[in-house]
Amino acid sequence: MPRKKGTFSIDLRPEEANQRVEAEHFEIDLVILNHQKGQQLLTLTDRKTQYEIIRLIPNKTTESVNQEIIKLKR
């Protein structure tokens, strides 16, 4: 069960992502970089290819994460 309203459980991901048969199914995570500045590393990893995208974001708010994902989609 998701912890936050409007999020989805990992159990709902497509079977193709579980099987790693096609690319472009990403796992996303935040890594604390600097507690004092609040900086985070946003990491996206393709489940099949293990291609990694890493971006520095100013904080771990939903807005910061969404803004960076929108930039990446462009």
ABEGO torsion letter per residue (X at the ends): XBABBGBBBAAABBAAAAAGABBGBBBBBBBBABAAAGBBBBBBBBAAAGBBBBBBBABABAAAAAAAAAAAAX
